[in-house]
Amino acid sequence: MEGTSAEGGYATAFPRVLRRFALFAIAFSVVSITTGIFVNYAYGLTTMGPAAVWLWPVAAVGQVLVVLVLAELAGHMPLAGANYQWTARLVGTRFGYTVGSLGLLYSAVGLPGIALVGLAPLTATVLGLDAADPTTLLVIAVVALLLAFGVNLVRVQWAARVNNLAVFAEIAGTVVLSLLLLGLWAHGHAGTPDGGHGLGFLTAVNPGTPAGDAVVGGALIGIFTLVGFEAAADMAEEAVDARRTVPRAMIAAAVISGVLGLVALIGFTVAIPDLRAVEASPVPLADIAQYWLGPVLTRVFLVIVVFSMFALLVVAAASNSRLLFAMARDRLLPGSGLLRRVNATTATPVPALLTSLVICLVLLAYGTLDGAAFTILVGATALVPYLIYLLTLGGYLARRRRLRETGQVGFSLGRAALPVAGLAMVWLVVVVAALTLPDAFRSADYVVLGGLALTGLWYLAVLRRRLRDGTAGLPAPDTTPAVGKALESS
């Protein structure tokens, strides 16, 4: 697809069709408080107890600091493959390649992980199928991925519509439900086994759990969930007035997710009917809902959760394909000539979408054959986004003056930039340390190192020569659309 010059010296590749609410919906759906709380609540509850709820605001404030810095970058450089583009233009293509490769690793493992570990068993439960049967789970996960990528193959507007609906599903499935449970508890808590007093700090640490491990485990509810808001920036080249709408969508998604997530957690936790029974349950939120609402309304709740997870797959597929496209446009990946193509009819990066789908299906098959190994892979998805944020903020702090060269500014922190970025960096260092130092995360650390090793091999074998010869990398600052086309044909 050809057109006038886009941002950053590239020829226009996508039509600008995404408006403010669609961008907010993309960011909000990727964060997906419904998915994150449903999947991670059990871990926080069993390691720290109900008081894990009060570590959610800590994660929310830390991530809002991060998103403010990323929003400034999005306001200066609204480009597809956001974290890759920001770091490559601030620090250099090699640094950006490392950050972008981590992003590809995150998506490659995260999408099939959500489909197999989260969405498939819940869908099986709703349909009355055997949620413990590996074949059933595999079929559901494959169908979910095919549908999610299929929506993106047709047009980006279809993916946007799914995510627009997901905003209301998220609110209904978390906030409205939790407030309903809170009201039911207020009228009937005297008849519950422990009176619903599970929220107190007296039940903060479970017996036998070291205090440090308990705090890390409790914080992981928010740490695992409150990531991905920069997906709106990955879609920036398809956004209307991207310099203004994308930063605001990111900030709104992070703040609203933080507030609504806390409301939901408080409602669910106060409504716990029997703390020990719920802690022992593999799906505690479903057990809490069923106690108060009965099986029919609980099934409705599970349907909403399933839809939220599917919406997350849809927008994550879109975001990952734009990262593949962006890195291929700069000839950093194998098969770049194919991966950077955008279908003229659908205005979608079809080769990048299909490549991402194949990778997901391969990892899905691997996960089904060796579930233990796949669990380790999924565990790495907790660490990878925070490494990306850490490297991006490091580049921001080191080279922030380069932002002046980007021209127009859609969002700026002004004098607050350095204090905000400094506090955000402290937060990220603490989180990365918490996700790498404990023995429980050691296997996930090896996965990340293995992924970086593979990207290093490609760099040494091919990419280093391309960068040296000038046949790969960012376009020159004065690049015109014609020059961009010449680079594509090289």
HELIX and SHEET records of a PDB file:
HELIX    1   1 GLU A    7  GLY A    9  5                                   3    
HELIX    2   2 ARG A   20  VAL A   31  1                                  12    
HELIX    3   3 ILE A   33  THR A   47  1                                  15    
HELIX    4   4 PRO A   50  LEU A   55  5                                   6    
HELIX    5   5 TRP A   56  HIS A   76  1                                  21    
HELIX    6   6 ALA A   82  LEU A   90  1                                   9    
HELIX    7   7 THR A   93  GLY A  113  1                                  21    
HELIX    8   8 ILE A  114  LEU A  119  3                                   6    
HELIX    9   9 ALA A  120  LEU A  127  1                                   8    
HELIX   10  10 PRO A  134  VAL A  154  1                                  21    
HELIX   11  11 VAL A  156  GLU A  170  1                                  15    
HELIX   12  12 ILE A  171  VAL A  176  3                                   6    
HELIX   13  13 LEU A  177  GLY A  188  1                                  12    
HELIX   14  14 HIS A  189  GLY A  191  5                                   3    
HELIX   15  15 PHE A  201  THR A  203  5                                   3    
HELIX   16  16 ALA A  211  THR A  225  1                                  15    
HELIX   17  17 ALA A  231  ASP A  234  1                                   4    
HELIX   18  18 ALA A  236  GLU A  238  5                                   3    
HELIX   19  19 ALA A  242  VAL A  270  1                                  29    
HELIX   20  20 LEU A  275  GLU A  279  1                                   5    
HELIX   21  21 PRO A  284  ARG A  329  1                                  46    
HELIX   22  22 SER A  336  LEU A  339  1                                   4    
HELIX   23  23 VAL A  350  LEU A  369  1                                  20    
HELIX   24  24 GLY A  371  ARG A  399  1                                  29    
HELIX   25  25 ARG A  400  THR A  406  5                                   7    
HELIX   26  26 GLY A  414  ALA A  416  5                                   3    
HELIX   27  27 ALA A  417  THR A  436  1                                  20    
HELIX   28  28 ASP A  439  PHE A  441  5                                   3    
HELIX   29  29 ARG A  442  TRP A  458  1                                  17    
HELIX   30  30 TYR A  459  LEU A  463  3                                   5    
HELIX   31  31 ARG A  464  ASP A  469  1                                   6    
HELIX   32  32 PRO A  481  SER A  489  1                                   9    
END                                                                             
